[in-house]
């Protein structure tokens, strides 16, 4: 009995361990190693705002299919069954009695002094208790200006929905790219601080040894310790900045925040250098913003055309076929009983004459919408020209700044190395080292910041010329 009990305990423990292991495995965050292009592809597939825009495009496509149905025939079947538990009663004028009395009096069959009764109302029931009828009706639009214009505008509306999706996707690429490099610069700045801490800790160790051997002062050790403490505080701030930047990038991508994201792309001056500034044949009208607004203008023009043609008549054809039967008893399935058929074909013509000037005001509104969109196109054209010139100038300036900061960083590195050699030779001081280390750190931060700003300027330039 005890062996069986022990076996049950062992089996239960194994089951609990396996379940805990499986649960722990399911709860582990997913690790992603993404390049910038991987991040953009992930965002296009998962970012919620873009997915909503794609659904809007699908809704537009479904609505346009509904518009196509307006030009197709419409067929309706209907049926009606009535069981009169009590037949309707009609008051029928009693014109028989006065006529009969008049004839009888004329033939002297009744006394002449007897008055002829006035005509009254007699309740009479007409109809049958059971009635059944069924019909099929078909109609076809032959001429309807609003339907024809809607069919003409169908492709343009679908194109507008597609361009809106492309514009949202372009904006998402810009956002993800900037967020990606924002994470890169935050991590690079953190690495600079960590490298400086490592250098100073090594120098602090050497200085303590020199102090213990009488070749350095206690003040030198304290100064280095203060510098390291300041960098440790700065490192904490940088780590928090990296975490926030990482969370922002994952949010922009539509990635779960608990997932781990590792960036595989680096950034160098060669990545930022570009010959785009030498291009002279930049066609800003190829930008998706301008194309989308042009498509919106065509949609508004179709809308105006629809209201202008609303003064024309509408013509449609229709036909109906039906059968009906009336019975005093429920014998509709008796083939010997008669069924009555009805069939007709016809045409409907509707000519609008006056609708309280509503059509006129709709036309006025549509004309104003067209004029407004034309003005927006002119304004957008001017804005794109200005944006292009600003982006071109910014990119050029940032490229020059990167080149200058790179040289300055190399010079600061050389100064720091020479200062260390002087200190080790006994002709330098910790103050010089602290100053050189601070200058080197600032030069490194300035370089990477300039590199980051240049990449953002390049992204803005590509967006401005419609090549992102």
FENFENUR-V351029 format. One record per backbone hydrogen bond with DSSP energy under -0.5 kcal/mol. NH is the residue of the N-H (numbers start at 0). CO is the residue of the C=O. If there is no record, write none. Layout:
nh = [NH | NH]
co = [CO | CO]
This chain:
nh = [4 | 5 | 6 | 7 | 8 | 9 | 10 | 11 | 12 | 13 | 14 | 15 | 16 | 17 | 18 | 19 | 20 | 21 | 22 | 23 | 24 | 25 | 26 | 27 | 27 | 31 | 31 | 33 | 33 | 38 | 39 | 40 | 41 | 42 | 43 | 44 | 45 | 46 | 50 | 51 | 52 | 53 | 54 | 55 | 56 | 57 | 58 | 59 | 60 | 61 | 62 | 63 | 64 | 65 | 66 | 67 | 68 | 69 | 70 | 71 | 73 | 75 | 77 | 79 | 81 | 83 | 83 | 84 | 89 | 91 | 91 | 93 | 94 | 97 | 98 | 99 | 100 | 101 | 102 | 103 | 104 | 105 | 106 | 107 | 108 | 109 | 113 | 119 | 121 | 123 | 125 | 125 | 129 | 130 | 131 | 132 | 133 | 134 | 135 | 136 | 137 | 138 | 139 | 141 | 142 | 146 | 147 | 148 | 149 | 150 | 151 | 152 | 153 | 156 | 157 | 158 | 159 | 160 | 161 | 162 | 163 | 164 | 165 | 166 | 167 | 168 | 169 | 170 | 171 | 172 | 173 | 174 | 175 | 176 | 177 | 178 | 179 | 180 | 181 | 182 | 183 | 184 | 185 | 186 | 187 | 188 | 189 | 190 | 191 | 192 | 193 | 194 | 195 | 196 | 197 | 198 | 199 | 200 | 201 | 202 | 203 | 204 | 205 | 206 | 207 | 208 | 209 | 210 | 211 | 212 | 213 | 214 | 215 | 220 | 221 | 222 | 223 | 224 | 225 | 226 | 227 | 228 | 229 | 230 | 231 | 232 | 233 | 234 | 235 | 236 | 237 | 238 | 239 | 240 | 241 | 242 | 243 | 244 | 245 | 246 | 247 | 248 | 249 | 250 | 251 | 252 | 253 | 253 | 254 | 258 | 259 | 261 | 261 | 263 | 264 | 270 | 271 | 272 | 277 | 278 | 282 | 283 | 285 | 286 | 290 | 291 | 292 | 293 | 294 | 295 | 296 | 297 | 298 | 299 | 300 | 301 | 302 | 303 | 304 | 305 | 306 | 307 | 308 | 309 | 310 | 311 | 313 | 314 | 315 | 316 | 317 | 318 | 319 | 320 | 321 | 322 | 323 | 324 | 326 | 330 | 333 | 334 | 336 | 339 | 341 | 343 | 345 | 347 | 349 | 350 | 351 | 357 | 360 | 361 | 362 | 363 | 364 | 365 | 366 | 367 | 368 | 369 | 370 | 371 | 372 | 373 | 374 | 375 | 376 | 377 | 378 | 379 | 380 | 381 | 382 | 383 | 384 | 385 | 386 | 387 | 388 | 389 | 390 | 391 | 392 | 393 | 394 | 395 | 396 | 397 | 398 | 399 | 400 | 401 | 402 | 403 | 404 | 405 | 406 | 407 | 408 | 409 | 410 | 411 | 412 | 413 | 414 | 415 | 416 | 417 | 418 | 419 | 420 | 421 | 422 | 423 | 424 | 425 | 426 | 427 | 432 | 433 | 434 | 435 | 436 | 437 | 438 | 439 | 440 | 441 | 442 | 443 | 444 | 445 | 446 | 447 | 448 | 449 | 450 | 451 | 452 | 453 | 454 | 455 | 456 | 457 | 458 | 459 | 460 | 461 | 462 | 463 | 464 | 465 | 466 | 467]
co = [0 | 1 | 2 | 3 | 4 | 5 | 6 | 7 | 8 | 9 | 10 | 11 | 12 | 13 | 14 | 15 | 16 | 17 | 18 | 19 | 20 | 21 | 22 | 23 | 24 | 29 | 259 | 31 | 261 | 34 | 35 | 36 | 37 | 38 | 39 | 40 | 41 | 42 | 46 | 47 | 48 | 49 | 50 | 51 | 52 | 53 | 54 | 55 | 56 | 57 | 58 | 59 | 60 | 61 | 62 | 63 | 64 | 66 | 67 | 68 | 138 | 136 | 134 | 132 | 130 | 81 | 128 | 82 | 123 | 89 | 121 | 119 | 92 | 93 | 94 | 95 | 96 | 97 | 98 | 99 | 100 | 101 | 102 | 104 | 103 | 103 | 110 | 93 | 91 | 89 | 87 | 123 | 326 | 81 | 324 | 79 | 322 | 77 | 320 | 75 | 318 | 73 | 316 | 314 | 314 | 143 | 143 | 144 | 145 | 146 | 147 | 148 | 149 | 152 | 153 | 154 | 155 | 156 | 157 | 158 | 159 | 160 | 161 | 162 | 163 | 164 | 165 | 166 | 167 | 168 | 169 | 170 | 171 | 172 | 173 | 174 | 175 | 176 | 177 | 178 | 179 | 180 | 181 | 182 | 183 | 184 | 185 | 186 | 187 | 188 | 189 | 190 | 191 | 192 | 193 | 194 | 195 | 196 | 197 | 198 | 199 | 200 | 201 | 202 | 203 | 204 | 205 | 206 | 207 | 208 | 210 | 209 | 209 | 216 | 217 | 218 | 219 | 220 | 221 | 222 | 223 | 224 | 225 | 226 | 227 | 228 | 229 | 230 | 231 | 232 | 233 | 234 | 235 | 236 | 237 | 238 | 239 | 240 | 241 | 242 | 243 | 244 | 245 | 246 | 247 | 248 | 249 | 250 | 249 | 255 | 29 | 31 | 259 | 33 | 33 | 267 | 267 | 268 | 274 | 275 | 280 | 281 | 282 | 283 | 286 | 287 | 288 | 289 | 290 | 291 | 292 | 293 | 294 | 295 | 296 | 297 | 298 | 299 | 300 | 301 | 302 | 303 | 304 | 306 | 307 | 308 | 349 | 142 | 347 | 139 | 345 | 137 | 343 | 135 | 341 | 133 | 339 | 131 | 129 | 328 | 330 | 332 | 333 | 323 | 321 | 319 | 317 | 315 | 313 | 348 | 349 | 354 | 356 | 357 | 358 | 359 | 360 | 361 | 362 | 363 | 364 | 365 | 366 | 367 | 368 | 369 | 370 | 371 | 372 | 373 | 374 | 375 | 376 | 377 | 378 | 379 | 380 | 381 | 382 | 383 | 384 | 385 | 386 | 387 | 388 | 389 | 390 | 391 | 392 | 393 | 394 | 395 | 396 | 397 | 398 | 399 | 400 | 401 | 402 | 403 | 404 | 405 | 406 | 407 | 408 | 409 | 410 | 411 | 412 | 413 | 414 | 415 | 416 | 417 | 418 | 419 | 420 | 422 | 421 | 421 | 428 | 429 | 430 | 431 | 432 | 433 | 434 | 435 | 436 | 437 | 438 | 439 | 440 | 441 | 442 | 443 | 444 | 445 | 446 | 447 | 448 | 449 | 450 | 451 | 452 | 453 | 454 | 455 | 456 | 457 | 458 | 459 | 460 | 462 | 461 | 461]
